[in-house]
Amino acid sequence: MGFPPRFRSVVALAAPLVAAACGGRSVRHAGDGDATGGLGANAGGAPANGGAPSGGAPTPSGGAIASGGSATGGSGPVTGGTAGRAGSPGEFVDTGQVLGDAYGNDVALGDLDADGDLDAFLATGEVASPDLVWLNDGTGVFTDSGERLGDSHAHGVALGDLDGDGDLDAVVAVAQLEGGGGDTWMNDGRAHFSRGAARSRREYAVALSDFDGDGSVDCLSAGDGSFFSRLWLNDSRGTFTDSGQLFREGFAVAPGDFDRDGDVDALIPGDSFVYTLLNDGAGALEQRTRRFLGTPSTPPLPTSTATATSTRTSRTAP
């Protein structure tokens, strides 16, 4: 499966601040104030939970989740800048800030240093180029924190409290062609990250939510090509175990309670299809719906188990 268009602008809204991964630039909504309150905000696919969601009902989750999905962006040198100028309601204003001189594949917003505003975790898409953390001064001006995380071909990032210590950690999808595997970065609460346990499969996008109902956030990753999508279960300390469930590859992951039974399902788009994974409430996902976009062929399921029977006691939906 091929990669999507290289330059794709995705705006991440986090009321009242509006930030964007638009060629790496920061964009502010005219007339908005500074961003305060909430641990995190949704920025690219994964529902916001435990913090201030950016619209829509949050999905069930055992911890704070800030962002996820497969937003892709561009690149450019960092210059800092001002928080923007006044404008008409509904108008977006370029702040003049460009976050990083590497090719940015994804950005996630959340309060990484616990100062009440939204910071940015930038996943860079170049081999041997580290991921970056940009800190917000509370007025929408971002400063490079100096964090240089990893050196692989990062393609997606999601923020969430992986170990239950009240701050936002990060999972990064690594799509490196050889020896790829997902990274985990643990936050000390002050936006200083240390490497956690890696996931051993190439990934294209990641999303965090509590899929098995145990109170900790799990990771659903979208694979690319022969690397299938997988559900990784969290041991509540930030270490993920492969659930053994394999699904079709895809470009992005969007969790949500699609059948309104109180648990977290997921939607994954691919090259020519979109499919949903319905959760039994205990983390066993069943591929139920596939819509093919402009192709008469039916993509085959993985040769190994497409769904797994959970060993957990299934919850009764409310």
N, C-alpha and C positions, 0 to 999 in steps of 0.2 A: 504494500500500500504506500503510495507516495505521500510526501509531506504536503501540507496545505500551502497556500501562497505565502511567500517569505515575508512580505510586509503587510501586516494586518493590524489595524488600529482597534483597540478595545478600550472603552471608557469604563472605569470602575467608580461607581458612585458610593459615597459614604457620607450621608447627610450630617452636617451641612457642607462639608468640604467635598469637592469633586476633583479627584485626581485622575490622571489618564496615562496609559501606556500607548502613546501615539508617537511612534518614532522615538520613544524614550522621553518625551516631553511631558511637563506638568501643565495641566489645564485647570483653570478655576472657573466656577460658575459665577457669573456676575451677580452681585448683590448678596452673596452668601458670606457668612461669618466664619470664624475659626472652628475647627473640628475639636470637640471635647467630649469626654464621656464615652463609656463603652469600651470593652476590651478589644473588640475587633469589628471589622465590617466586611461584608461580602464583596469579593473582587474577582469574579471570573468563573463562577459555576457552582462552587460548593456553598450550601446555605450557611448563613451566619447564625451561630448559636452561642448562648452564654455571654454575648456582648450586645452591641447595638446593631441589629440587622438593618440592611439598607432596602427595605421594602419586602412585603410578602411575609407569610407566616413562616417561622423557623421550623426546621425539621427536628425530630427528636435527637438529642445528643447528650452524652454524658459529660461534655466539657466544652470549653470555649473554642469556637472555630471562627477563623477570620476569612479564609479565602481558598480558592482552588480553581480548577478548570484548566483550559489550555489557551489562555490569551497569548497572542504573539504580538511582538512590537518591533521597533527598529532600534537605532543606535545613534550616538552622537556624543561629543565632549561635554563634560560637566562645567557649567558656568555659574551655578547658583541663580540668583535673581530675586525679584520681588514677588509678592503674593498675588500680583495682578492689579488691574485697574477697575474702576467702577464701570458698569455698563447696564444695558437694559435687562430686565428679568428674562431668563431663558437664554441669554447669550453666554457662550463660553469664551473665555479670554486666555490666550497663551501667556503663561507667566514668564516665558523666556528661559525656564530651567530645562536642562537636558541631563537625564540621569544615566551617566556612564558612557564610555567610548567603545564598549563592546556591543555586539549584536544581542539585543534583549529579546528573549523568547516569551517570558511571562513575568508578571508582577503581581504581588500580593500585598494588600494593605492590612495593617493591624498595629495596635499599640505595643511595640516591641520593647520599649524602655520604660513602660509604666508611668508616663508623664501626662497621660490623658489625651494625647492626640494620635493621629494615624501616621505611622511610618511605612516605609516601603521596602520589601524584600524583592530584589531583582534577580531572576534566573537568567543567566547569560547562555546563549546558544552556540558559543564557539568552543571547540576543543581546546583544553588547557587554559581556559579563561574562567576565573572564579566568579561565584555569585556574590552580589553586593547587598549591603544594607544601608539605606538612606534614612536619616532621622529628621523628623519634622520639628520645627521650633515652635509650633503652635499657631503660626500664621500662614502656613502653607509653603514655607521656604525649607528646602531639604538640603541636608549636609551629609556628605559621605562619612560614614561611621568609621571607616578604615577596616571593617571586616572583609576578609577575602576567604571565601568558603568554597572548597573543592576546586577541581580543575577539569571537570568533565563536561560533556555536551548536555547541559541542563535544558529541558524543554518545557517544564511546568513546575509550579510550586503551590503549595497549600499550607496555611498556617492553622495551628490548633494546639491546645494544651495536651500534649501527649502523655505527660507523666503526672498530671494532676497537681502541679505545684503553683498554679494560678497565673502562669505567663504563657506566651505564645511561642511554641516551637515550630519547626518547619520540616516538611517533607518535600523533596525535590525529585521530579521525574527526570531520569537521565536516559537520553536516547542515543548514546554513543554507539556506533556501529559494532565495535568490538569491545567485549568486556564490560558492557554497560550494566548498570544496576542503580536502583533508587537510593538517594542519600537521605539521611535523617540528621537534623541539626537541633540540638537541645539548647534552650535559652536559659541564661542564669538570672533572668529578670531585668537585666540592664542592657539588653541587646548585644550581649557577648555570647557567641555560639560555639559549642563544641560538638564534634562529630559523634553521632549515635550509631546504632547498628544499621548497616546497609541492607537493602532488599536486593535479592540476587538476580533480578530479571530486568531486561531493558524496558523502559517505560516511556510513554508519550505524554501522558497527563495524569494527574492525581487529584483526588478529592477525599476529604475527611468527614466522617460522621460515625455515629455509634450504630453499626449495622447489626451487632449481635445482642444488643440490649444489656451489656454488662457494666455500663457506666463509663467506659473509656472510648475514645475516638479511634476508629479503625480507618484503614486506607484502602480505597478502591482505585486501582491503577488501570489506565487504558494502554494496551500494548500496541505495537506497530509491526506489520508484516507477519512473520511467523511467531512473534512474541505476543501471546494472547493476553487479554485483560484478566486481571486477578483481584481477588479480595484478600487483603492482609489483615489479620486480627491482632489487636494491640493487647499486650499483657498488663496494661495500666501503668507500665513504667517506661513506655516509649519503644519497646522492642516488638517488632512485627513478625508474625508467623504466617506462612502461606496456608490459607484455608484449604487448598487443594481444588478450589473451584476455578475453572477456566471458561472464558467467554470470548466472543469475537473481538478482534482488534478494533481500535477506534481512535479518534482524534481528541476527544474530550470526555469528561465525566460530569454529570449533573445529578446529584442526589435530591431526593424529595419523596414525600409520602404520596405516591400517585394514586393508590387505591383507597386512601383514607382509612387504613386499618391501624394507624398508630405507630408503624415502624418505617424505616428508611429504605426506599427503593432507589433505583438509579436508571438513568438514560445515558446511552453511549452512541454517538454518531460515528459512522465510518465513511469509507469511500463512496458507497452507493446505497447505504442503508442506515437506518436508525433503529435501535432496539432498546427495549426496557427490560430491567431485571427486577422481578417482584420478590420481596423478602417475606419469609415465613414468620418473621419476628425474632428468630433466633440466629440469624446470619446465613441461612441457606437461601441463595438467590436462584431464581428460575428465570431463564430467558423466555419471555412470553410473547413479545410483539416485535416484529421486524417489518419495517416499511422500506421498500426498495425504491431508490430514487433514480429513475432513468435506465434501469438495467433489467432484463428479463431473467437473469440467472439468480439462483438462490445460493448465497455464500454458505459453505459447509460449516458445521459446528466443529470445534476442536475434537481431535480423535480421542483425547482423554475425557475424563468426567466433566460434563458441562455444568452440572450442579452437584452439590454435595449435601448429604444429610447431616445436619448439625447435631452434635452431641449434647448441646445445651437444651434445657427444658424450654419449650416454646411458650411464649407469653400469650395470654388471651388478649385479643384486640379489644380496646374499649368500645 
